[in-house]
Amino acid sequence: MLVIKYLKSGAYWMSLFLGYMLSIILVGTIVGAILYPLVGSLLRFNHSLIFMTQKGMAELSLFALVWAPGGAIVFCFIKAHRKKRSEAGVK
């Protein structure tokens, strides 16, 4: 019975970690798709809009991929701390 409890808890935290990671990467990709063409057009790059959008998505998704695991761990610790405080009845 104790093993099932730990398996459920582990699956919960792993899915939460992966969800946070994918969310961070998705946000980075969307921001790259918006900002790269915007900045590129302001600086008058001689590239097409599609090329700049693809380049921005690739660059910022890679950047987000580097930072996503650390951010996801921090978010999981924050969630665990809040969960433990709410179980103890502390605001």
C-alpha positions in Angstrom: 0.0 0.0 0.0 2.8 2.4 0.8 4.5 1.6 -2.5 1.3 2.7 -4.4 1.2 5.9 -2.4 4.8 6.8 -3.4 4.2 5.8 -7.0 1.2 8.1 -7.2 3.1 10.9 -5.6 6.1 10.4 -7.9 3.9 10.4 -10.9 2.1 13.5 -9.8 5.3 15.5 -9.3 6.9 14.2 -12.5 3.9 15.1 -14.5 3.8 18.6 -12.9 7.5 19.0 -13.6 7.1 18.0 -17.3 4.0 20.3 -17.6 5.9 23.3 -16.2 8.9 22.5 -18.5 6.7 22.3 -21.6 4.9 25.5 -20.6 8.1 27.4 -20.3 9.3 26.1 -23.7 6.0 26.9 -25.3 6.1 30.5 -23.9 9.6 30.9 -25.2 8.7 29.7 -28.6 5.7 32.0 -28.8 7.7 35.0 -27.6 10.4 34.2 -30.1 7.9 34.0 -32.9 6.5 37.5 -32.0 9.6 39.4 -31.0 12.2 38.3 -33.6 10.2 39.5 -36.6 9.3 42.7 -34.7 12.8 43.5 -33.8 14.0 42.4 -37.2 11.7 44.7 -39.0 12.6 47.6 -36.7 16.3 47.0 -37.4 15.5 46.5 -41.1 16.9 43.0 -41.6 16.7 41.9 -45.2 15.0 38.6 -44.5 11.4 37.5 -45.1 8.8 37.5 -42.3 8.5 33.7 -42.4 12.3 33.3 -42.1 12.5 35.6 -39.1 9.5 33.9 -37.4 11.1 30.5 -37.9 14.5 31.8 -36.7 12.9 33.4 -33.6 11.0 30.3 -32.7 14.2 28.2 -33.0 16.4 30.5 -31.1 14.1 31.3 -28.2 12.8 27.7 -27.9 16.4 26.6 -27.5 17.1 29.3 -25.0 13.9 28.3 -23.1 14.9 24.6 -23.3 18.1 25.5 -21.4 16.3 27.3 -18.6 13.1 25.2 -18.4 14.4 22.4 -16.1 15.6 24.8 -13.5 12.5 26.9 -13.6 10.3 23.8 -13.4 12.1 22.6 -10.3 11.7 26.0 -8.7 8.0 26.0 -9.5 7.6 22.4 -8.1 9.3 23.5 -4.9 7.0 26.5 -4.6 4.0 24.3 -5.1 5.2 21.7 -2.6 5.9 24.5 0.0 2.4 26.0 -0.5 0.8 22.6 -0.3 2.6 21.8 2.9 1.7 25.2 4.4 -2.0 24.8 3.5 -2.1 21.3 5.1 -0.6 22.8 8.3 -3.3 25.5 8.2 -0.8 28.4 7.9 -1.7 31.3 5.5 
